[in-house]
Amino acid sequence: MKVIVLGAGVVGVTSAYQLAKAGHEVTVIDRQEGPALETSFANAGEVSFGYCSPWAAPGIPLKAMKWLFMQHAPLILRPKMDAAMLSWMTQMLMNCTSERYAINKSRMLRIADYARISLAEVRDETGIAYDERMQGTLQLFRTQQQLDASAKDVKALAADGVPYEVLDPDGCIRVEPALKHVRQKMVGGLLTPKDETGDCFKFTNALALKAAAMGVKFVYGTNIKALDVEGGAIKGVVTDRETLRGDAVVVALGSYSPMLVKQFGIKLPVYPVKGYSLTIPIVDASRAPESTVMDETYKIAITRLGDRIRVGGMAEISGYTNDLGQKRRATLEHSVTDLFPGGDVSKADFWSGLRPMTPDGTPVIGATKVKGLFLNTGHGTLGWTMSCGSAKVISSIVSGKKPEIDATDLAVSRYA
Ligand SMILES: Cc1cc2nc3c(=O)[nH]c(=O)nc-3n(C[C@H](O)[C@H](O)[C@H](O)COP(=O)(O)OP(=O)(O)OC[C@H]3O[C@@H](n4cnc5c(N)ncnc54)[C@H](O)[C@@H]3O)c2cc1C
């Protein structure tokens, strides 16, 4: 089958790789000049199979109100007269019940667990390197209140069979030796030891090369304008250069996916939630993290990527804008220098990206009502983590095979 994958972010490239492996003739289209140049470029680098939860959770609306007024706020809200924003926020609030949280979390964990196996397979098959480490995520608590509140996460991890360790300050230092310099700033931590880290940009670029060697055609610098649909079935994709013909199309355009499918009455509740990162060269490795440390106070992830520290976080609801505010940079600098001052922040690269968020935190993976049109998008906070799993699922569905995990509740029809 001729399959066209729209988008060369981590989700599009992993999909293309799996589709090529399944024997399809695959073309990938992207407006950028290479892979992973938008949201997959400089994310926080966590591959968090265990630290994997929807943002819409009981108690979040109240917490969100407090976060908005913090000096180094993890949440920034810039309301607009935007129907998509209002509708998305309303749906997000409706997902903040215990019942919805449990359903959404179990779906996310299902994909993440499958992604863990699938990423290991890809590594074995290709031998690609991406500054990967397998040393877990440490959620760091600065207050007793945070530590106490983690009891419900511990319960959820135990119920889902995800390995974890509750650590006192000495335990945290054993895992992350650089924390010995700031022992007084923490009361404990929660370690998910099976989590990994790695550079999503390096991974996506290396995998795109492997996919190209398998015959996948990459068409860069090309704007996708519309889908060519006749008689309720996909015929191809209209770009600013040409119309490409295909038997199947997989939409993996991140935050820009909803616009393309809207004309066919497909309501895809994916909205951009902006985040920021700094990539800092390490000058003193003894004061740098070994793996990922999640600073619970600011909701900021600090990750070791080779000879760099990547610090990323914040959730800004402000529409489709990538502008870089110095106030956000100050928050990242504050969190990282407070715990891991082993980098030269004056030489850091500052970046922002738009997380393609669904209101229920779970990506949208599956068929649509248009024959031959498939979605693999809306991976929100954990697209790097889930990419290899969701790619295998969509490849099976496009190929007419039953996915190895239950995917019946992952398609866009779940919002009907
Ligand atoms: C600050 C921050 C930290 C994060 N940290 C983590 C983390 O630690 N772990 C994790 O798992 N995830 C993390 N994420 C989330 C993760 O980065 C995303 O979920 C993931 O990158 C989404 O990948 P994607 O391929 O769906 O989207 P993208 O990478 O945005 O790819 C979409 C592609 O579509 C192309 N495109 C869009 N519209 C068009 C068009 N009209 N024509 C042609 N091309 C088009 C774009 O050029 C782009 O290349 C983080 C995100 C942010 C912002």
The ligand as a Tripos MOL2 file, in Angstrom:
@<TRIPOS>MOLECULE
LIG
   53    58     1     0     0
SMALL
NO_CHARGES

@<TRIPOS>ATOM
      1 C1          8.8140   21.8790   27.0330 C.3       1 LIG1
      2 C2          8.3970   20.4930   26.6090 C.ar      1 LIG1
      3 C3          8.8820   19.4090   27.3000 C.ar      1 LIG1
      4 C4          8.4980   18.1170   26.9500 C.ar      1 LIG1
      5 N1          9.0610   17.0680   27.5920 N.ar      1 LIG1
      6 C5          8.7650   15.8030   27.2250 C.ar      1 LIG1
      7 C6          9.4000   14.7150   27.8380 C.ar      1 LIG1
      8 O1         10.2690   14.8930   28.6890 O.2       1 LIG1
      9 N2          9.0430   13.4600   27.4680 N.ar      1 LIG1
     10 C7          8.0890   13.2380   26.5210 C.ar      1 LIG1
     11 O2          7.7830   12.0830   26.2670 O.2       1 LIG1
     12 N3          7.4940   14.2570   25.8770 N.ar      1 LIG1
     13 C8          7.8020   15.5350   26.1940 C.ar      1 LIG1
     14 N4          7.2090   16.5860   25.5730 N.ar      1 LIG1
     15 C9          6.1670   16.3210   24.5720 C.3       1 LIG1
     16 C10         6.7320   15.9060   23.2240 C.3       1 LIG1
     17 O3          7.7950   16.7380   22.8580 O.3       1 LIG1
     18 C11         5.6090   15.9710   22.1640 C.3       1 LIG1
     19 O4          4.4950   15.2340   22.5930 O.3       1 LIG1
     20 C12         6.0910   15.3970   20.8350 C.3       1 LIG1
     21 O5          7.2520   16.0410   20.4040 O.3       1 LIG1
     22 C13         5.0080   15.5450   19.7740 C.3       1 LIG1
     23 O6          5.5160   14.9870   18.5900 O.3       1 LIG1
     24 P1          4.7190   15.1080   17.2350 P.3       1 LIG1
     25 O7          5.5060   14.3880   16.2170 O.co2     1 LIG1
     26 O8          3.3040   14.7340   17.4620 O.co2     1 LIG1
     27 O9          4.6760   16.6860   16.9260 O.3       1 LIG1
     28 P2          5.8060   17.6010   16.2670 P.3       1 LIG1
     29 O10         7.1450   17.2520   16.7260 O.co2     1 LIG1
     30 O11         5.3620   19.0080   16.4530 O.co2     1 LIG1
     31 O12         5.7110   17.2060   14.7400 O.3       1 LIG1
     32 C14         4.6870   17.6710   13.8990 C.3       1 LIG1
     33 C15         5.2980   17.9760   12.5520 C.3       1 LIG1
     34 O13         4.2720   18.4030   11.6540 O.3       1 LIG1
     35 C16         4.7860   19.4040   10.8240 C.3       1 LIG1
     36 N5          3.6710   20.2110   10.3210 N.ar      1 LIG1
     37 C17         2.6740   20.7650   11.0420 C.ar      1 LIG1
     38 N6          1.7920   21.3780   10.2100 N.ar      1 LIG1
     39 C18         2.2580   21.1970    8.9400 C.ar      1 LIG1
     40 C19         1.7800   21.5750    7.6530 C.ar      1 LIG1
     41 N7          0.6470   22.2530    7.4720 N.pl3     1 LIG1
     42 N8          2.5080   21.2070    6.5740 N.ar      1 LIG1
     43 C20         3.6530   20.4980    6.7230 C.ar      1 LIG1
     44 N9          4.1530   20.1020    7.9100 N.ar      1 LIG1
     45 C21         3.4620   20.4500    9.0160 C.ar      1 LIG1
     46 C22         5.7410   20.1830   11.7180 C.3       1 LIG1
     47 O14         6.7230   20.8350   10.9570 O.3       1 LIG1
     48 C23         6.3070   19.1230   12.6200 C.3       1 LIG1
     49 O15         7.5600   18.6600   12.1850 O.3       1 LIG1
     50 C24         7.5720   17.9080   25.8840 C.ar      1 LIG1
     51 C25         7.0910   18.9970   25.1710 C.ar      1 LIG1
     52 C26         7.4980   20.2910   25.5130 C.ar      1 LIG1
     53 C27         6.9830   21.4560   24.7220 C.3       1 LIG1
@<TRIPOS>BOND
     1     1     2 1
     2     2     3 ar
     3     2    52 ar
     4     3     4 ar
     5     4     5 ar
     6     4    50 ar
     7     5     6 ar
     8     6     7 ar
     9     6    13 1
    10     7     8 2
    11     7     9 ar
    12     9    10 ar
    13    10    11 2
    14    10    12 ar
    15    12    13 ar
    16    13    14 ar
    17    14    15 1
    18    14    50 ar
    19    15    16 1
    20    16    17 1
    21    16    18 1
    22    18    19 1
    23    18    20 1
    24    20    21 1
    25    20    22 1
    26    22    23 1
    27    23    24 1
    28    24    25 2
    29    24    26 1
    30    24    27 1
    31    27    28 1
    32    28    29 2
    33    28    30 1
    34    28    31 1
    35    31    32 1
    36    32    33 1
    37    33    34 1
    38    33    48 1
    39    34    35 1
    40    35    36 1
    41    35    46 1
    42    36    37 ar
    43    36    45 ar
    44    37    38 ar
    45    38    39 ar
    46    39    40 ar
    47    39    45 ar
    48    40    41 1
    49    40    42 ar
    50    42    43 ar
    51    43    44 ar
    52    44    45 ar
    53    46    47 1
    54    46    48 1
    55    48    49 1
    56    50    51 ar
    57    51    52 ar
    58    52    53 1
@<TRIPOS>SUBSTRUCTURE
     1 LIG1         1 GROUP 0 **** ****
